[in-house]
Amino acid sequence: MVAEARRIAADRGTSLNQLVRDYLNELTRTDDVETIIRGLDAMWSERTYRSQGPWTREEAYERS
């Protein structure tokens, strides 16, 4: 299993160590995104958010 992982890392031009780090970073980043989405869904379900518009193009640029 380790030999196969080393071969994959070599094929990708990286080390096995970096391959594992990248995998763990991706794994934890996905969890963070899912947590954020759940939080936003909960927040949006509690309130209705509406803009005060419509705005002119100039007002929209001033707000950004």
N, C-alpha and C positions, 0 to 999 in steps of 0.2 A: 504494500500500500504506500509506504513512504517512497519507495523507488519510483513508483508510478507518478506520485505527486512531484517528485524532483524532476522527472522527465517533462511533465506538463509545465512546470516553472521554467525549465530551460527552453522549452519551445516558445514560451512567451517572453523570453529574454529577461527573466527576473529570478530572484532567489526563492527558495521554498519559504524562508522566513517572511519575505515581503508578500508572497502569495497568501500566507496565513493572515498577516496583518491586514491586507486589503479585504480579505473575506470577513474578518471580524469587524472592520470599520463599516463595511456595507451592511452587515447584519445589524449592528447597533444603530446605524443611520435609519434603516427601514423602521425599526421600532420607534425611533423618535418621531418620524413622519406620521406614523399611525397614531401615536399619542396626541400629536398636535391636531390631527384631523378629528379625532374623537372629541377633543376639547372644543374645537371650533363648532362641531355639530351640536354639542351640548349648549354652547353659548347661543347659537343661532336659533335653537329650538325654544329657548326661554324668552327671546325678544324678537321683535320685528325691526329690522334696520332699514331705514329708507333715507334716501338722500334728500337734500333740501332743494335740489335742482328744479327745473333745468337751468344750466348755466350757459353763458355764451362761451365761445372758444377762448376768449381772453381770460374770463374768470376761471376756466378749467386750467389753463396754463399757470395762473397765479397760485392755484391750490397745490400744484405739483412741486 
